[in-house]
Amino acid sequence: MTYLSADMPTPSTLIMHGGRDQLVPFNQSCRLYATLKALGKDVTFYKLDNACHACYGFRSARALRLVFDWLSDRL
């Protein structure tokens, strides 16, 4: 978040956070989302309730559908 600014180009950002993540606090994703949103950036945020850190739950049909839909909206 330190390097973000309104006048700096930022790619569209998809944030997905596992609700059972034991490595990264959920609040960090919330803060990143809030900062990007406040700067007027294109950002989307999903919480995957039963997902852990970058594994279980991220390969689910729901998670993949969210990613594919997000990508297709930007093509």
C-alpha positions in Angstrom: 0.0 0.0 0.0 3.0 2.3 0.6 3.7 2.5 -3.2 0.1 3.1 -4.4 -1.0 6.5 -5.5 -3.9 8.0 -7.5 -1.7 9.2 -10.3 0.2 6.0 -10.7 -1.2 3.4 -13.2 -2.4 0.3 -11.4 -3.6 -2.9 -13.1 -7.0 -4.2 -12.3 -6.7 -6.2 -9.1 -8.5 -9.3 -7.9 -8.1 -10.0 -4.2 -9.2 -13.4 -2.9 -8.7 -14.2 0.8 -9.3 -17.5 2.5 -11.5 -17.2 5.5 -9.4 -19.9 7.2 -6.1 -18.4 6.3 -3.7 -18.8 9.2 -0.7 -17.0 7.6 -2.1 -13.7 6.4 -4.6 -11.7 8.5 -7.9 -11.0 6.8 -7.6 -7.4 7.8 -4.6 -7.0 5.4 -6.7 -7.8 2.4 -9.4 -5.5 3.7 -6.9 -2.6 4.1 -5.5 -3.2 0.6 -9.0 -3.3 -0.9 -10.0 -0.1 0.9 -6.9 1.7 -0.2 -7.2 0.7 -3.8 -10.9 1.7 -3.8 -10.2 5.1 -2.2 -7.6 5.8 -4.9 -10.2 5.0 -7.6 -8.6 1.8 -8.8 -10.4 -1.2 -10.4 -10.4 -3.7 -7.5 -12.5 -6.6 -6.7 -12.4 -8.5 -3.4 -13.8 -11.9 -2.5 -13.6 -13.8 0.8 -13.6 -17.6 0.3 -15.0 -18.7 3.7 -13.7 -22.2 3.8 -10.4 -21.6 2.0 -7.0 -21.8 3.7 -3.9 -19.9 2.5 -3.6 -20.3 -1.3 -4.7 -23.9 -1.3 -7.8 -25.6 -0.1 -10.8 -23.8 -1.4 -9.0 -21.8 -4.1 -9.3 -24.7 -6.5 -13.0 -25.0 -6.0 -15.5 -24.6 -8.8 -16.8 -21.4 -7.1 -13.3 -19.9 -6.9 -12.4 -20.7 -10.5 -15.8 -19.3 -11.7 -15.0 -16.0 -9.8 -11.6 -15.8 -11.5 -12.9 -16.6 -15.0 -15.8 -14.2 -14.6 -13.5 -11.5 -13.4 -11.1 -12.0 -16.3 -13.8 -12.2 -18.9 -15.2 -8.8 -17.6 -11.8 -7.3 -18.4 -11.3 -8.7 -21.9 
